[in-house]
């Protein structure tokens, strides 16, 4: 048995999903608000008897493994591990892992090693009054220290030896610490760049420690203020947000997130009553960061320092948000403050939030300053730069409102700005090149809806719900009749059944073999289509489907016959007449007739 099937057999999809959204029973199904996007009308559906889910709003679907992979932004293998650990599922020896088992085991050991280091640092903090005093001076309480697992990396001459002794008890060696970049080998032996620093464990979205941030705290310490773990195969600063593991549920509940730039800023915000705060790790915000946030909210409040560096960071962030269709608002701090210092002074942060401006207001305010102070060329350039950004917005009403604001600010007719926006949106082609007329391939959902394959979808769902129905008709004929996205899945079912060496196969076992896209398609159709009551009803549907296909073929022959007669192609006419008679005879045998 695979790990996925074993996990799914030991946990209820309803139990797991109920931890993320409230579900209400409606007939055979459960409905609730989708945890993946924000909606006013519940469109998220769970089918307990099939252990699948589907959202008719964002079109996400699959089984419990796919749900956790989506909800926790991880691979399916990581999702299986996560479910096993969270719900106390003991994995037997005979469970088969995928080829990435070794990689997962290595990651688990890496996380375990860093947990030991974090515990050691926590013990060090408890016996170091100077480090404790620094945290107290920053208004960080003991409860917050515990909540964020804050520690201290001792600079005692025996510190490295003590750490090595501690990790060796758990089966780790010095080279493991070196590989994790916790300690390094220098000319005079082993040392750590984290020595004499306050330690902030960095956790991934599943709550496992994957790195550290170390901060100096002594006034005479001339080293860089912050030192972060080096990127590692299990740690990348561009795809981890500090505090996200604790903040994600609060973000979803409040439908907004505050983004700050430092560990202490994030901690101070959470302690002050804003637990939906996360921080970047000394780097600019990336697309990966926003993808993590976008799974829980589209409302992003940037709380960056009021200096020039903070303003530049906001500009970079705004461009990413436009591409991600996220709502960005700017919380402006006094120029000499960061969030932690502002809160420590007793500043009214709620007032700053109320005064937060959306990014377009910030841009237009800046445009007004630039427009009044620059020459013609500079004014034109400033307008064009803003129009390029507005061109990224998908909502036409929002685009028009912003164009009106710019028009009023710069005393330029709106239609002039609209024309310029169209010109800027046109791609610049190489000299002599013709514009492309190719279209993106149509996805399965649009294809099935456009062609009105309702009968085909009913037959498909009947087969998925009752695998033995495959034996009731010629399988090759069935595959040739069904549209391609459905036929491909039926072929996969045929192969799976042959491997299982039995007519009736486990739906859950088959479902896990499908691609993510196929799982979404199957989930949507099974939830949406009416259930076929019995085998007789299925055979009736098959008769209708076959007659439909015969009629399509007959009409095709008729068209080809008319074309052959027009060109006086006697030989082809005779061939097509014979084909027509054969098809008509088969239709009559099925009880149909041609009009």
Backbone torsions as a table, in degrees:
resi	resn	phi	psi	omega
1	UNK	NA	137.5	178.8
2	UNK	-75.7	162.2	178.6
3	UNK	-60.3	-36.5	-176.7
4	UNK	-67.1	-46.9	179.6
5	UNK	-64.7	-37.9	179.6
6	UNK	-63.9	-46.5	179.5
7	UNK	-60.6	-47.0	-177.3
8	UNK	-64.1	-29.0	179.5
9	UNK	-77.8	-12.7	-174.8
10	UNK	-109.5	-4.4	-177.1
11	UNK	-139.0	144.9	179.4
12	UNK	-87.5	130.5	177.8
13	UNK	-60.7	-33.2	178.4
14	UNK	-63.9	-43.5	179.8
15	UNK	-61.5	-45.0	-177.3
16	UNK	-66.6	-49.5	-175.8
17	UNK	-68.3	-29.9	179.2
18	UNK	-63.8	-19.4	176.3
19	UNK	-75.9	-11.3	-177.0
20	UNK	-113.8	-25.6	179.0
21	UNK	-156.8	153.1	179.7
22	UNK	-79.5	132.8	-178.0
23	UNK	-115.1	141.7	179.1
24	UNK	-123.4	132.6	-177.7
25	UNK	-73.3	128.0	175.5
26	UNK	-134.6	100.9	-176.9
27	UNK	65.6	-127.7	179.5
28	UNK	-84.8	-3.5	-172.7
29	UNK	-116.7	170.2	172.8
30	UNK	-121.3	138.5	-179.2
31	UNK	-127.0	152.5	177.6
32	UNK	-168.9	178.6	177.0
33	UNK	-74.2	139.5	-176.3
34	UNK	-69.1	130.0	177.8
35	UNK	-78.1	-5.4	-176.6
36	UNK	-100.7	-17.0	175.2
37	UNK	-151.9	161.4	-175.5
38	UNK	-94.7	131.6	-174.7
39	UNK	-145.8	153.1	178.1
40	UNK	-87.7	-36.4	179.2
41	UNK	-108.1	126.5	-177.0
42	UNK	-61.4	127.2	179.2
43	UNK	-131.1	8.6	-178.9
44	UNK	-92.4	124.1	-173.3
45	UNK	-124.7	136.2	176.2
46	UNK	-117.5	134.2	176.7
47	UNK	-110.3	94.2	-173.6
48	UNK	-59.6	-39.0	-175.7
49	UNK	-71.2	-14.7	175.6
50	UNK	-110.7	-7.1	-178.9
51	UNK	57.6	43.9	177.9
52	UNK	-133.0	164.4	176.3
53	UNK	-135.5	159.8	173.3
54	UNK	-157.4	139.6	175.8
55	UNK	-110.9	123.3	179.7
56	UNK	-80.6	-3.2	176.7
57	UNK	-90.7	-53.6	-177.6
58	UNK	-105.9	-2.4	173.6
59	UNK	65.0	29.9	171.9
60	UNK	-88.9	140.8	179.8
61	UNK	-158.4	167.7	179.0
62	UNK	147.0	-157.8	179.8
63	UNK	-103.1	-168.9	-175.7
64	UNK	-66.8	-31.9	177.7
65	UNK	-66.4	-45.1	179.2
66	UNK	-63.7	-35.7	179.8
67	UNK	-62.9	-50.3	-178.9
68	UNK	-66.2	-38.4	178.0
69	UNK	-58.9	-39.8	178.8
70	UNK	-74.5	-45.9	-175.7
71	UNK	-66.6	-35.9	-176.0
72	UNK	-105.1	6.5	176.8
73	UNK	53.3	56.3	-178.4
74	UNK	-141.1	172.5	177.6
75	UNK	-72.5	166.0	179.9
76	UNK	-66.2	-33.8	177.8
77	UNK	-66.6	-41.8	176.2
78	UNK	-64.3	-36.9	178.6
79	UNK	-63.0	-42.1	178.5
80	UNK	-62.3	-44.5	177.4
81	UNK	-59.7	-44.8	-176.8
82	UNK	-60.8	-45.9	-179.9
83	UNK	-63.1	-42.8	-179.4
84	UNK	-60.5	-43.6	-178.2
85	UNK	-72.9	-41.9	-175.8
86	UNK	-68.3	-36.8	-175.4
87	UNK	-106.6	15.2	172.6
88	UNK	62.6	41.4	179.8
89	UNK	-91.4	118.3	179.8
90	UNK	-84.3	124.1	-176.2
91	UNK	-89.6	124.8	179.5
92	UNK	-75.8	162.8	-177.9
93	UNK	-60.0	-36.1	-172.8
94	UNK	-77.6	-5.4	177.8
95	UNK	-63.9	131.6	-176.0
96	UNK	-92.6	125.6	175.6
97	UNK	-95.2	162.6	177.4
98	UNK	-76.7	-180.0	-177.8
99	UNK	-63.4	-21.6	-177.5
100	UNK	-85.0	13.9	-179.5
101	UNK	-55.6	-45.5	-177.8
102	UNK	-61.7	-41.3	178.6
103	UNK	-61.1	-43.6	-179.8
104	UNK	-66.3	-38.9	178.2
105	UNK	-64.8	-39.7	178.8
106	UNK	-64.1	-41.7	179.2
107	UNK	-64.5	-40.9	179.5
108	UNK	-62.5	-41.7	178.4
109	UNK	-66.3	-39.1	177.5
110	UNK	-59.7	-47.7	179.0
111	UNK	-62.7	-40.1	179.0
112	UNK	-63.7	-40.6	178.6
113	UNK	-61.4	-45.0	-179.2
114	UNK	-68.5	-30.0	174.5
115	UNK	-63.0	-40.5	179.3
116	UNK	-65.3	-42.5	178.7
117	UNK	-62.3	-43.1	-179.8
118	UNK	-62.1	-42.0	178.0
119	UNK	-62.7	-41.5	178.9
120	UNK	-62.4	-42.7	179.0
121	UNK	-65.3	-36.4	178.0
122	UNK	-64.5	-39.5	176.7
123	UNK	-64.7	-39.3	178.6
124	UNK	-63.4	-40.9	-179.5
125	UNK	-62.1	-37.6	-176.9
126	UNK	-63.7	-21.2	-178.4
127	UNK	-115.2	15.2	178.9
128	UNK	-120.7	97.8	-175.8
129	UNK	-64.2	-30.4	-179.2
130	UNK	-67.2	-43.8	177.9
131	UNK	-65.4	-38.7	177.8
132	UNK	-63.7	-39.7	-179.1
133	UNK	-64.3	-37.7	178.7
134	UNK	-61.9	-45.5	-179.7
135	UNK	-63.8	-39.0	177.3
136	UNK	-62.7	-39.7	-180.0
137	UNK	-64.9	-22.5	177.6
138	UNK	-95.4	12.9	178.0
139	UNK	63.3	27.4	177.5
140	UNK	-92.1	118.7	-174.2
141	UNK	-80.0	165.5	177.9
142	UNK	-63.0	-36.2	178.6
143	UNK	-64.2	-40.0	178.7
144	UNK	-68.3	-37.9	176.4
145	UNK	-58.3	-44.1	179.4
146	UNK	-66.9	-44.0	-176.4
147	UNK	-61.1	-39.9	-178.0
148	UNK	-99.3	7.9	176.5
149	UNK	54.9	38.3	-178.7
150	UNK	-68.5	141.4	-179.3
151	UNK	-142.1	-164.9	-179.5
152	UNK	-145.1	131.0	178.2
153	UNK	-93.0	109.1	-173.8
154	UNK	-62.5	145.9	174.6
155	UNK	-104.6	15.9	177.3
156	UNK	-62.1	144.7	-175.4
157	UNK	-62.3	-21.4	178.9
158	UNK	-101.4	8.1	-172.8
159	UNK	-61.0	-47.5	-177.9
160	UNK	-61.6	-40.8	179.5
161	UNK	-62.3	-42.7	179.0
162	UNK	-62.9	-41.1	179.5
163	UNK	-64.1	-43.6	179.4
164	UNK	-60.7	-41.3	178.8
165	UNK	-61.8	-40.0	-177.5
166	UNK	-67.6	-43.9	-177.8
167	UNK	-73.9	-30.8	179.8
168	UNK	-65.1	-30.1	177.6
169	UNK	-63.7	-24.1	-179.4
170	UNK	-102.3	12.5	175.1
171	UNK	88.7	15.9	178.9
172	UNK	-106.2	158.3	-178.8
173	UNK	-121.0	172.8	179.5
174	UNK	-58.9	-38.3	-178.5
175	UNK	-66.4	-24.5	175.4
176	UNK	-68.0	-41.2	176.8
177	UNK	-66.1	-36.7	177.9
178	UNK	-67.1	-43.2	179.9
179	UNK	-62.9	-30.4	179.1
180	UNK	-86.8	0.8	178.7
181	UNK	64.0	24.6	175.9
182	UNK	-81.1	-40.0	174.1
183	UNK	-126.5	158.9	-180.0
184	UNK	-130.2	160.7	178.1
185	UNK	-102.0	118.2	-179.9
186	UNK	-111.0	-172.1	-178.3
187	UNK	-63.2	-32.3	-175.7
188	UNK	-107.6	21.4	178.2
189	UNK	113.1	-162.3	-177.6
190	UNK	-80.2	142.0	176.1
191	UNK	-150.0	172.6	178.3
192	UNK	-132.0	134.1	175.1
193	UNK	-68.5	-9.9	178.7
194	UNK	-88.5	-5.2	-176.0
195	UNK	-55.2	137.4	178.7
196	UNK	59.3	40.5	176.8
197	UNK	-128.1	147.6	168.9
198	UNK	-69.6	132.7	-174.5
199	UNK	-106.5	128.7	177.7
200	UNK	-115.7	100.2	177.2
201	UNK	-61.2	135.0	178.9
202	UNK	-103.4	125.8	-177.5
203	UNK	-110.7	147.0	175.7
204	UNK	-79.6	-178.0	-174.7
205	UNK	-65.3	-16.1	178.3
206	UNK	-95.5	-0.3	177.2
207	UNK	91.0	7.9	177.9
208	UNK	-90.1	136.4	179.4
209	UNK	-69.1	125.5	-177.2
210	UNK	-122.3	-5.7	179.3
211	UNK	-174.0	-178.2	179.7
212	UNK	-137.3	151.2	167.5
213	UNK	-118.5	128.0	-179.9
214	UNK	-114.7	136.3	-178.7
215	UNK	-123.8	132.8	173.6
216	UNK	-70.0	155.5	180.0
217	UNK	-140.5	-10.2	179.0
218	UNK	-86.9	134.3	-178.1
219	UNK	-56.2	-33.4	-176.2
220	UNK	-84.8	-3.2	-178.2
221	UNK	-74.9	113.9	-175.7
222	UNK	-90.6	-0.7	179.9
223	UNK	-69.9	164.9	174.3
224	UNK	-54.7	142.2	-174.4
225	UNK	-57.5	-44.2	-177.4
226	UNK	-116.1	145.4	171.8
227	UNK	-136.0	121.0	-179.5
228	UNK	-106.1	153.4	174.0
229	UNK	-53.9	142.9	174.7
230	UNK	-68.3	152.0	174.9
231	UNK	-58.3	142.8	-173.5
232	UNK	-141.1	164.6	179.5
233	UNK	-60.8	-19.4	178.6
234	UNK	-113.4	14.2	180.0
235	UNK	-153.0	122.5	177.7
236	UNK	-136.8	119.0	-175.4
237	UNK	-60.7	-28.0	-177.3
238	UNK	-77.2	-4.3	-178.6
239	UNK	-131.7	17.4	178.5
240	UNK	-127.6	136.8	176.4
241	UNK	-115.5	126.6	-179.8
242	UNK	-66.9	132.2	177.1
243	UNK	85.3	-3.7	-175.0
244	UNK	-65.9	-35.2	-177.6
245	UNK	-59.8	-34.4	179.4
246	UNK	-88.6	-27.6	-172.5
247	UNK	-87.1	-18.8	-167.5
248	UNK	-58.9	-41.5	-179.8
249	UNK	-69.3	-37.2	177.4
250	UNK	-66.5	-37.6	177.8
251	UNK	-60.6	-44.9	-179.1
252	UNK	-67.5	-39.9	-179.3
253	UNK	-65.4	-44.0	-176.4
254	UNK	-91.4	-6.8	178.5
255	UNK	56.3	39.9	174.3
256	UNK	-165.5	162.2	178.9
257	UNK	-142.7	142.9	172.1
258	UNK	-100.9	130.6	179.6
259	UNK	-111.9	121.4	179.3
260	UNK	-121.6	179.4	-171.6
261	UNK	-106.0	-10.5	-175.0
262	UNK	-138.7	162.3	-179.7
263	UNK	-60.1	-50.8	-175.9
264	UNK	-66.6	-34.8	175.7
265	UNK	-61.2	-44.9	-179.9
266	UNK	-63.4	-44.7	-179.5
267	UNK	-64.6	-43.2	-179.7
268	UNK	-63.3	-40.0	178.7
269	UNK	-64.8	-45.3	-179.9
270	UNK	-62.8	-41.1	-178.6
271	UNK	-68.3	-28.6	-178.3
272	UNK	-85.2	3.6	177.1
273	UNK	105.9	16.9	178.0
274	UNK	-122.4	69.9	-174.8
275	UNK	-70.8	-6.9	177.8
276	UNK	-94.8	47.3	-179.8
277	UNK	-118.0	138.8	176.2
278	UNK	-133.9	165.2	-177.8
279	UNK	-136.7	146.6	170.4
280	UNK	-77.9	164.6	-172.6
281	UNK	-104.1	59.1	178.3
282	UNK	75.0	12.3	178.1
283	UNK	-126.0	166.1	174.8
284	UNK	-67.3	152.8	177.4
285	UNK	-64.7	137.0	-176.6
286	UNK	-113.5	169.9	175.7
287	UNK	-59.3	-39.5	179.6
288	UNK	-61.9	-39.1	176.8
289	UNK	-60.1	-46.3	-177.3
290	UNK	-67.6	-33.3	177.1
291	UNK	-62.6	-38.5	178.1
292	UNK	-63.1	-45.6	-178.4
293	UNK	-67.7	-41.4	-173.6
294	UNK	-62.8	-19.8	177.8
295	UNK	-70.7	-14.8	-175.5
296	UNK	-119.6	-26.5	178.9
297	UNK	-162.9	156.9	174.2
298	UNK	-107.1	-0.5	-177.6
299	UNK	-99.8	108.5	-176.6
300	UNK	-116.9	124.0	175.3
301	UNK	-107.0	116.7	179.0
302	UNK	-89.8	122.8	-179.2
303	UNK	-118.8	77.1	-177.9
304	UNK	-100.1	161.7	178.8
305	UNK	-57.1	151.4	-177.3
306	UNK	-80.2	5.3	-179.6
307	UNK	-83.3	-179.6	-177.3
308	UNK	-63.0	-36.7	179.4
309	UNK	-61.7	-40.1	178.0
310	UNK	-64.4	-39.5	178.7
311	UNK	-65.0	-40.3	178.2
312	UNK	-65.2	-38.2	178.7
313	UNK	-62.6	-37.4	179.7
314	UNK	-66.2	-39.7	178.7
315	UNK	-61.8	-45.5	178.3
316	UNK	-62.2	-42.5	-178.9
317	UNK	-64.0	-40.5	-177.8
318	UNK	-61.6	-39.3	-179.9
319	UNK	-64.0	-39.3	177.5
320	UNK	-67.5	-39.6	-179.3
321	UNK	-64.6	-37.4	178.2
322	UNK	-59.8	-43.2	-178.5
323	UNK	-68.2	-26.9	-177.7
324	UNK	-96.6	1.6	-177.6
325	UNK	57.3	38.9	178.2
326	UNK	-100.6	147.0	178.1
327	UNK	-85.2	115.1	-178.5
328	UNK	-109.3	128.0	174.1
329	UNK	-122.7	148.2	-176.5
330	UNK	-108.6	120.8	173.3
331	UNK	-94.2	113.6	-174.1
332	UNK	-92.0	120.5	177.7
333	UNK	-94.9	157.4	171.6
334	UNK	-55.8	148.3	-169.6
335	UNK	-58.2	-27.6	-177.2
336	UNK	-98.1	6.4	-173.9
337	UNK	-113.8	152.4	164.1
338	UNK	-114.1	170.9	-177.1
339	UNK	-54.6	-41.7	-177.7
340	UNK	-65.0	-45.6	-178.6
341	UNK	-68.1	-36.7	179.9
342	UNK	-64.6	-43.7	178.7
343	UNK	-68.1	-36.8	-179.1
344	UNK	-64.9	-31.0	178.0
345	UNK	-77.3	-5.8	-178.8
346	UNK	88.0	19.2	179.9
347	UNK	-63.2	151.0	-178.9
348	UNK	-87.3	93.7	-176.3
349	UNK	-71.0	-32.5	178.2
350	UNK	-59.2	-37.3	178.5
351	UNK	-64.3	-41.2	178.0
352	UNK	-62.5	-38.6	179.4
353	UNK	-65.6	-42.0	178.4
354	UNK	-62.6	-31.0	-179.2
355	UNK	-90.9	3.2	-178.7
356	UNK	-59.4	139.5	-179.1
357	UNK	-109.7	143.3	173.7
358	UNK	-69.1	158.9	-171.9
359	UNK	-62.6	-30.2	-178.7
360	UNK	-70.4	-36.7	175.6
361	UNK	-62.3	-40.6	177.2
362	UNK	-61.7	-44.9	179.9
363	UNK	-63.2	-44.8	-177.5
364	UNK	-68.2	-37.0	175.4
365	UNK	-60.6	-43.2	178.8
366	UNK	-67.2	-37.5	178.2
367	UNK	-61.4	-39.0	-180.0
368	UNK	-62.7	-39.9	177.7
369	UNK	-65.5	-46.9	-179.9
370	UNK	-63.7	-38.2	-175.1
371	UNK	-68.3	-32.1	-177.9
372	UNK	-84.7	-16.3	-174.1
373	UNK	-110.9	-9.6	-174.5
374	UNK	-107.8	165.7	174.7
375	UNK	-80.3	179.0	-174.5
376	UNK	-54.8	-49.5	-177.3
377	UNK	-59.5	-42.6	179.7
378	UNK	-66.4	-38.8	178.6
379	UNK	-63.7	-44.5	-179.9
380	UNK	-62.4	-43.7	-179.7
381	UNK	-63.2	-41.2	180.0
382	UNK	-62.7	-41.7	179.9
383	UNK	-66.2	-44.6	-178.7
384	UNK	-62.2	-39.2	179.1
385	UNK	-62.5	-39.7	179.1
386	UNK	-71.9	-36.2	178.8
387	UNK	-65.8	-35.7	177.1
388	UNK	-60.6	-41.1	179.2
389	UNK	-66.9	-44.1	-179.9
390	UNK	-63.6	-32.7	178.8
391	UNK	-61.7	-18.6	179.2
392	UNK	-80.2	-13.1	-175.3
393	UNK	-78.1	130.8	-178.0
394	UNK	-80.7	-28.6	-175.9
395	UNK	-78.8	111.7	-177.3
396	UNK	-64.3	-34.9	179.4
397	UNK	-63.9	-42.7	179.7
398	UNK	-65.2	-40.3	177.2
399	UNK	-58.9	-44.6	-177.8
400	UNK	-65.1	-40.5	179.3
401	UNK	-62.7	-40.1	179.7
402	UNK	-69.9	-37.4	177.1
403	UNK	-63.0	-37.3	177.8
404	UNK	-65.4	-38.6	177.8
405	UNK	-63.8	-43.5	179.7
406	UNK	-64.9	-41.8	180.0
407	UNK	-60.0	-43.4	179.9
408	UNK	-68.0	-38.3	-178.8
409	UNK	-67.0	-39.9	-172.8
410	UNK	-105.2	1.6	-178.9
411	UNK	55.8	48.8	178.5
412	UNK	-122.6	135.7	179.1
413	UNK	-57.3	141.3	-178.7
414	UNK	-60.8	-40.2	-177.4
415	UNK	-65.2	-27.9	175.7
416	UNK	-66.4	-42.5	177.9
417	UNK	-66.3	-38.5	179.7
418	UNK	-63.9	-42.2	177.9
419	UNK	-62.6	-42.8	179.9
420	UNK	-65.1	-36.3	178.5
421	UNK	-63.2	-40.4	177.9
422	UNK	-64.3	-43.3	179.9
423	UNK	-63.4	-40.8	-179.4
424	UNK	-69.1	-26.1	-178.3
425	UNK	-79.4	-19.5	-178.8
426	UNK	-72.7	132.6	178.8
427	UNK	-68.7	144.3	177.5
428	UNK	-86.9	115.7	-177.4
429	UNK	-94.9	147.8	174.3
430	UNK	-59.3	153.2	-178.5
431	UNK	-57.2	127.8	177.4
432	UNK	86.5	-6.9	-178.0
433	UNK	-82.8	144.8	178.5
434	UNK	-95.8	145.1	177.8
435	UNK	-62.9	146.1	-177.3
436	UNK	-73.6	140.5	177.5
437	UNK	-111.1	2.8	-178.6
438	UNK	-72.3	150.2	179.9
439	UNK	-118.1	151.0	177.5
440	UNK	-66.8	145.5	179.9
441	UNK	-62.8	142.8	-178.0
442	UNK	-73.9	137.4	-179.6
443	UNK	-77.6	165.2	-173.3
444	UNK	-60.2	-38.7	-176.6
445	UNK	-62.8	-48.9	179.9
446	UNK	-64.9	-39.3	-179.0
447	UNK	-62.3	-47.4	-178.5
448	UNK	-65.8	-34.6	-179.5
449	UNK	-75.6	-43.1	-176.9
450	UNK	-63.2	-40.4	-175.7
451	UNK	-85.6	-1.2	176.7
452	UNK	56.0	58.3	-179.5
453	UNK	-91.0	45.5	-175.3
454	UNK	-62.7	-44.5	179.9
455	UNK	-63.7	-42.8	179.1
456	UNK	-62.8	-38.9	-179.8
457	UNK	-67.9	-35.6	176.6
458	UNK	-63.6	-45.2	179.4
459	UNK	-63.2	-42.9	-179.7
460	UNK	-60.1	-48.3	-178.4
461	UNK	-65.0	-35.6	177.9
462	UNK	-62.0	-39.9	179.5
463	UNK	-69.4	-41.9	179.4
464	UNK	-64.5	-38.5	179.7
465	UNK	-74.6	-28.6	-177.4
466	UNK	-136.4	87.8	-173.5
467	UNK	-58.7	-28.2	-177.5
468	UNK	-67.2	-17.2	178.4
469	UNK	-63.5	-20.3	177.9
470	UNK	-58.8	-27.2	-177.2
471	UNK	-80.7	-10.6	-174.2
472	UNK	-84.2	-8.8	-179.1
473	UNK	-143.6	160.9	175.7
474	UNK	-60.3	115.7	-174.4
475	UNK	-62.3	-40.0	-179.2
476	UNK	-65.1	-36.7	177.0
477	UNK	-65.5	-42.5	179.8
478	UNK	-59.9	-44.3	-179.4
479	UNK	-64.3	-37.4	-179.5
480	UNK	-71.0	-25.5	-178.2
481	UNK	-81.7	-40.6	-175.0
482	UNK	-71.2	147.3	175.7
483	UNK	-64.3	155.2	-168.1
484	UNK	-53.8	-47.4	-177.8
485	UNK	-60.3	-31.7	179.3
486	UNK	-83.2	-38.5	-179.9
487	UNK	-61.3	-38.7	-179.4
488	UNK	-61.9	-39.8	179.9
489	UNK	-70.4	-37.4	177.6
490	UNK	-64.0	-40.7	176.0
491	UNK	-60.3	-42.1	178.0
492	UNK	-62.0	-37.1	177.9
493	UNK	-66.7	-40.9	177.1
494	UNK	-59.2	-46.9	-179.5
495	UNK	-63.3	-42.3	-179.1
496	UNK	-63.8	-41.1	-179.3
497	UNK	-65.1	-38.9	178.8
498	UNK	-64.2	-41.0	179.0
499	UNK	-65.8	-35.5	-179.9
500	UNK	-76.4	-15.4	177.5
501	UNK	59.3	36.9	176.4
502	UNK	-155.8	153.3	-176.2
503	UNK	-69.8	-42.5	-178.8
504	UNK	-98.4	123.5	-178.7
505	UNK	-119.5	160.3	-179.5
506	UNK	-73.0	122.9	-178.5
507	UNK	-59.4	-45.1	-177.8
508	UNK	-60.1	-41.4	179.4
509	UNK	-65.8	-39.5	177.9
510	UNK	-69.8	-41.8	-175.4
511	UNK	-58.3	-38.6	-176.2
512	UNK	-69.0	-17.9	179.9
513	UNK	-81.1	-12.8	-178.0
514	UNK	-79.6	158.4	175.1
515	UNK	-71.7	165.6	179.0
516	UNK	-57.4	-42.4	-179.2
517	UNK	-65.3	-40.6	178.9
518	UNK	-68.1	-37.5	177.7
519	UNK	-62.5	-42.1	178.4
520	UNK	-62.6	-42.6	-179.8
521	UNK	-64.0	-47.8	179.6
522	UNK	-62.2	-43.8	-179.6
523	UNK	-60.2	-45.8	-178.5
524	UNK	-63.6	-45.4	-177.0
525	UNK	-68.1	-41.8	-179.0
526	UNK	-63.8	-35.7	-179.5
527	UNK	-77.0	-34.8	-173.3
528	UNK	-85.6	-36.9	-174.1
529	UNK	-79.8	147.8	176.8
530	UNK	-68.0	145.4	-179.0
531	UNK	-77.8	133.8	175.3
532	UNK	-76.3	127.4	-170.8
533	UNK	-68.9	-43.4	-174.5
534	UNK	-156.9	-178.9	-176.9
535	UNK	-64.2	-37.4	-178.7
536	UNK	-62.7	-40.1	178.2
537	UNK	-65.7	-38.3	177.5
538	UNK	-62.9	-43.9	179.7
539	UNK	-63.2	-34.7	176.5
540	UNK	-64.7	-41.5	177.1
541	UNK	-63.3	-41.0	179.3
542	UNK	-63.4	-39.6	177.3
543	UNK	-60.2	-45.5	179.0
544	UNK	-61.3	-41.0	-177.5
545	UNK	-66.8	-41.8	-179.9
546	UNK	-66.3	-41.3	178.3
547	UNK	-62.4	-39.4	178.1
548	UNK	-60.6	-43.0	-179.5
549	UNK	-68.3	-38.5	177.5
550	UNK	-61.1	-43.3	-179.1
551	UNK	-63.2	-38.9	177.7
552	UNK	-62.5	-42.1	-179.5
553	UNK	-67.4	-41.6	179.4
554	UNK	-61.9	-44.8	179.0
555	UNK	-62.0	-37.5	178.6
556	UNK	-64.1	-42.9	178.4
557	UNK	-63.9	-39.3	178.8
558	UNK	-60.2	-43.1	-179.9
559	UNK	-64.0	-45.5	-179.8
560	UNK	-66.0	-35.2	179.0
561	UNK	-65.6	-42.7	178.7
562	UNK	-62.4	-41.2	178.8
563	UNK	-64.6	-39.3	179.5
564	UNK	-67.1	-38.2	179.2
565	UNK	-66.6	-36.7	179.1
566	UNK	-65.6	-32.2	-179.5
567	UNK	-94.5	6.3	179.1
568	UNK	55.8	37.5	178.2
569	UNK	-89.9	86.4	-173.1
570	UNK	-59.9	-43.3	-178.0
571	UNK	-62.5	-44.8	179.2
572	UNK	-66.3	-36.6	178.9
573	UNK	-60.6	-45.4	179.5
574	UNK	-61.4	-42.4	179.6
575	UNK	-62.9	-44.5	-177.7
576	UNK	-70.0	-34.7	176.8
577	UNK	-63.2	-43.1	178.0
578	UNK	-62.8	-42.3	178.4
579	UNK	-63.7	-39.6	179.7
580	UNK	-63.1	-45.0	-179.8
581	UNK	-63.3	-39.4	179.1
582	UNK	-63.7	-45.7	179.6
583	UNK	-64.3	-41.1	-179.0
584	UNK	-63.7	-38.9	178.9
585	UNK	-63.4	-42.4	178.3
586	UNK	-63.4	-39.0	178.8
587	UNK	-64.6	-40.9	179.0
588	UNK	-62.9	-36.3	177.8
589	UNK	-64.9	-28.4	178.4
590	UNK	-84.7	-1.4	177.5
591	UNK	89.7	13.1	-179.5
592	UNK	-105.3	173.5	175.4
593	UNK	-146.9	156.0	-178.1
594	UNK	-98.8	137.6	178.0
595	UNK	-89.8	NA	NA
